[in-house]
């Protein structure tokens, strides 16, 4: 499911320029439309968490996946700015809901395994995103219309995802019924985890939005070299997630998060001081490696916070994380106007340091033993 989610995301992201050109949008209009993705996600996440708590993450995830595939398939059909903004909102709502529900189910599956496996799921998302971006690049190079490509990817994602999801845990695994408290006041610890998610996703968003601009405009590199910065970030992010679960099992979540924050802060801080393209690429690679396991660890910790249903807790933490995607670009852009982009990017070093400081909030007890041992229905 995480792979399919990443595939949908990567496919859409890679064809945004083609959609912009077909509709005839300016960069400002495109930015306005894309803002509705984050708005839709934040609006849908609490509702998705409530649904997962009431009917179980299995059913909620399958419905969210179907909606996400539908939204991806129709995005490129928008004939105007208003229509595209509305479809971006729908896309954001469905993808935000899927993000919450599939992570809630991932937490339930992890309880069955009694060992950390959530980072591996997120590695699947990263791999799916890279695959989707690659498919989009190949389709663009071959002159395939974005409308056709996204429709095919969405249909394939629906077939594969809904087929796979038949093997999910039974709905009763984490369904609380109508009596489940879905709008409880978040415990204090959940706020700390939300801050961690906010910091990590703002760093991730800043890497995607500003890495190329920093290398090209501030360091004078070519466009091709500038593109290597986010590539380095994406590769180390994916590789880090593949080894995240064994590291957590051996050293514990607190040590992994603390080390990740330290690596990110030290590596990127050094890159800003050196101010050369090779150093910048190294710095963004350190950010990817350092932040790779933080979000899975945060989601795992949120799913085990006492006194609140896992789906609701994940919705709260995810909402704070997605808020970073909304605030990150204007905050860094505004600071860059005042003090320059290199100084503005120092906020990434500060946030990485905050991740290391807040690492103790990710500690959880031993994963619960399986509740029932009957075969999972097909």
N, C-alpha and C positions, 0 to 999 in steps of 0.2 A: 504493500500500500504506500509506503514511503517512497519507493522507487517511482511509482505511477505519479504521485504528487509532484516529485521533482521533475519528472518528464513533462508534465503539463506546464509547470512554472518555467522551465528552461525553454520550452518550445515557444511560449508566448513572448518571453523576454527577448528572444533572438529575432522575432519578427516585428517588434515595435516600430523600427524605422520604416518598414514596408507599409504597415498600417497607417502610420503618420503621413507618408507620402501619398498613399491612395486617397485619403480623406482630404489632404491638403491642409494639415495643421501646422501652425508655427510651434517652435520649441516651448514657448510659454503656454500655449493651448494644450500641448501634449502633457506638460507637467501638471496642469490643472486637472486634466482627465485622469492621469495616473494617480493623483492624490486620492481619488475616490476608491482605489483599491485598498489603501490603508484604512480609510474611513469605513468602508464596508466590512472589512475584517474585524475591526474593533467593535463595530455594532453587533456583529453576529456571534462573536465569541462567548459572551455570557449566555446567550440563548442556546448555543451548542453545548456548553457545559451543563446547563440545566437539563437539556434533552438527554445527554449521556447519563446523567444521574438518575433520571426518571425511567428511561426505557432501556438503558444499557448502552455501552459504547459500540457494541457490534452493530446494532440497527442504526444508531446515529451516524456511524462512520460510513455505512453503505449508502445511506441517503445523501450524506454530504459529498461522497465521491461522485454519485450520479449527477448531482447539481454542478460540481466542479467541472466535470467532463462536458456537460451541456454548456456551461459558461465559456469554457475555453474554445469550444467548437463554433460559437457564434460571435466571438469578439471581433474578428476581422470583417464581419458583415456590416458593421456600423457604417451608415452613409454620411454621418455628420458628427460634429463635436459633441452635441448634446446626447446623441444616441451612444457614442463611444463612451462618454463619461458614465452614462447609466449602466452600460454593459460592464464597465470597469468596476462599478459599485457592486453589481451582481457577482462578478468574478471574485472580488475581494470577500464578499460575504460567504460564498461557497468554499473558497480556499481557507478562509479563517476558521470556518466551522470544521472543515476537514482536519486542519492542523490540531485543533483541540481534541476532537473525537478520536483520531487515530493515535494521538499520544496517550489519551486515557486508556485506550485498548492496549497500547504498548506497555503501560504500567501494569495492567492486569496480566498480560502474558509474562512479563518479567517476574511477577510474584509466583507464577507457576514454575518457572525455571529455577527460582531461588538463587539467582546470580545475575550480575549486571549484564544486560544485553541491549539497553536502550540506545547507547551510542552507535551500535551497529545498525539500528534502524535509521538513525539520522545519517549515517554514512550512505545508506541506500538512497536517501533523499538527495544527497550531494551528487552521487553517481548518476541518478536519474536526471538531475539538473544539467550536468555536463553533457549527458547523452542528448537531452532535448535541445540544448544550445547547438550541439554538433549537427543534429538533424536539421535544425533551422538554418544553420550556415550552409549546409550542403544544398538544401532546398532553394535558398536564395541564389546560390551560385548557379544552380541549374535552371533558374528562372521559373520555379514553381510558385504559383500564386499563393500568398499567405492564407487566403480563405480556404483553399483546398488542403494545404498542409496541416493547418490547425484542426480542420474538420476530421482528417484522417487520424491524426494523433489522438484527438479527443475520443473518437470511436474506438480506437485500439485500447486506449486507457480504460474506457468503460468496460470493454469485454474482458480484458485481463484482470482489472481490479475487482470487478464484481464476481468474477469466477474465483479468484484467490480468496476473497472475503467470505466465501462459503465455508472455509476452514477456520474461521475465527472461533474464539471461545463462545460458548452459549451466552445468550442475552442475559440470563440470570446471574452470570459471573459477577457483574458489577452494577446491576440495575437495582435502584433503591425503591422503585415504585412511587406512588403519589405522595407518600409520607416523607420522602427524602428531602431534607432541608437544602434548597438550591439557591437561596439568597441570603445565606448566613454572613455575618460580619467577618471579614478575613482576619485570621489570627495575626499577631504581630510578626511572627516569623515569615508569614507569607509575603508581607510587604518587603522584607529584606530579600527574599528570593525574587520578587518582582523587580527590585532595583538591580539585582544581578542580571536578569534577563534584559532589562532596559540597557544596561551598560554594554552587554555583549552584542546585542543586535544593533545598537548605534555604531559600535565599532565595525560590525559587518557591513552596515549600510554605508558608512564613511569610506570603507575600502572599495566598495563598488562604485560609489558616486565620485570620489575625489582622487583615487589612485592615479588614473590616467591623466587627469588635469594637473596634478602635482608634478608628475615626471615631465610632461610635455611643456607646460607653461612656466614652471618654476625652475626645473633642472635642465630644460632645453633638449630633452631627448626626442627622438623621432616618434611618430604615432605607433609604429610597430613595437618599439622598445617600451613605450608607455603602457601598451596593452599587456605586457608581460607581468606588470605588477599585480593586477587582479588575477591573472592566471596563476601566479605563484601563490597568492592567497587562497584561491579555490583548490589548488592541488594539495597544499598542506592541510587545509581544512578537511578535505576528504580523507587523506591518509591518516590524519590525527584521529578521526572518528573511527577508523577501522581498528585502531589499537586502543581506543579509549576504554572499552569495557575491561580488557585484561589489566590495564593500568589501575582502574578503579578497584577491581577485585584484589589486586596485590597491595596497593598503597592506600586505598580509601579515597572517597570523593574530595575530602578537604585538601589532602596533599596534592591531588591532581589539579584542582581549581587554583590553589595557591601557586603551584608551579606554572600553570598556564598563564595566569595574570602576570607573574614575574617575567616569564619569557617574552610575552607580548610587550610589556612596558619597557623592558631593557632593550629588546631588539629594535622596536620602533623608535624609541628615544634616541638610540645610537644613530639610527638612520637619519633622523632629523638633524642631528648635530653634524654628521659627515656631509649631508646634502649633495650626494652624487647618485646617478641612476642605479648603479649596481647595489649601493647601500640601501636605496629606497626599495628595490625589489626584494632584497634580503629582509628589510623591515616589514614589508607586507606579508612575506612568507612567515615571519615570526608571529604576526597577528593571527594568521590562519591557523598555525600550529597551536598557539596558546589558547585561542578561543574555541577550538574544534570540539572539545568535550564539555564545555561549560553549560550550554543549553540543555543537552541530554541529562546532565547531572542535576541541573536546576529543576527540570521537569520531573525527574525521579523523586527529588526531595519534596516538591510540591504535591505529588501524588500520595505521599506518605505523611503529610501534615495531619496531626490528630484534630478531630473536631470539625472537619470539613470534607465533603465528598470530593473524590479525586477529580472528577470532571469539572466541578465548580472551581477547585483550586487551580487547575491547569488553565481554565478560561481566564481567571484573574491574572495569573502570571503572564500568559500569552498576550493579554491585552496591554499590559505594561510594556512588554517587549515590542509589540507592533507600534506602540506610541512613539518609540524611538525612531522607527522608519519615517514617521510623519515629522518629528521635530528635528531629526538629525540634519537633513540637507539644509533647511533654512538657518539653523543655529550655526553650523559650520560656515555656510555661505555668508551670513551676517558678520561673523567674527573675521572672516577673511577680508571683507570689505574694510574693516576697522584696523586690523593689525597684520594682514597678510595671511596667505594660506598656510605657510609652514607653521606660524605661531598658532593659527586656528586649529591645526591638526594636533597640536600638543594636548588638546582635550582627550584625544585617543589614549595618550600616555597616562593621563590622570584617571580615565575610566578603567584602563587595564590595571592600574594600581589599586583602584577601588575593588575590582574583582578579586584580587589577591587578599585584600583586607577582609572582605565579606565571605571568604571561603568557609569558615566554620559553620555558617548557616546551612550548608548543604549536607551536613552529617545526618544520616538516617540509621535506624537500627537494622538488624538482620531482616532480609526480605521474608515476608510471610510464607509459610509452607502452603502447598496446594490445599485448597479447601475440599475439593472433590476429585476423585480419580477415575470417573467414568470416561469412556472415549469421547472425544470431541466430535459432534455430528458433522457429517459432510453436508 
